[in-house]
Amino acid sequence: MRYVIVYWSRFGNGRRIVKRLTGVLRERGDEVKVFDARKNEITSLPEADVYIFSSPAEKFTIPKDMRKLMKGLEGMEGKRYGIVNTHSLKRDWLGKMEKLLKKKKMVKVADVDFRVKGDVEHGDGLPEGWKSELENFVEAL
């Protein structure tokens, strides 16, 4: 399978998730391309079997760069996707990302939500058991 992962991470929790996700997929023999939405001016995404979008929720929404990227996607009708959300609030924001991708007529196959705690600002805020939750996410893809 071919995967494209697009992520946005401020403190490193999302980057840590994507690094683990990439490793798990490659161990299975899958092809994975990773794009950092903060560093790349992404105008289109390469062809893939599944697209994965990983983003935190900040100030009650998805970061501007990630929203802009998702809103600007073209030619994604019928494409499958998974979403990963990190946040420090009691409410997850998967619905915000899903709403943006649904407008592109994409098909959701999996999602996972991580409520970060503790040392959030140093990329060490992921909850206990996050790796097994991520593996469940991979199986759902």
Stockholm file with secondary structure:
# STOCKHOLM 1.0

chainA/1-141         MRYVIVYWSRFGNGRRIVKRLTGVLRERGDEVKVFDARKNEITSLPEADVYIFSSPAEKFTIPKDMRKLMKGLEGMEGKRYGIVNTHSLKRDWLGKMEKLLKKKKMVKVADVDFRVKGDVEHGDGLPEGWKSELENFVEAL
#=GR chainA/1-141 SS CEEEEEECCSSSHHHHHHHHHHHHHHHTTCEEEEEETTTCCCSCCCCCSEEEEEEECBTTBCCHHHHHHHHHCCSCTTCEEEEEEEESSSSCCHHHHHHHHHTTTCEEEEEEEEECCSBGGGTBCCCTTHHHHHHHHHHHC
#=GC SS_cons         CEEEEEECCSSSHHHHHHHHHHHHHHHTTCEEEEEETTTCCCSCCCCCSEEEEEEECBTTBCCHHHHHHHHHCCSCTTCEEEEEEEESSSSCCHHHHHHHHHTTTCEEEEEEEEECCSBGGGTBCCCTTHHHHHHHHHHHC
//
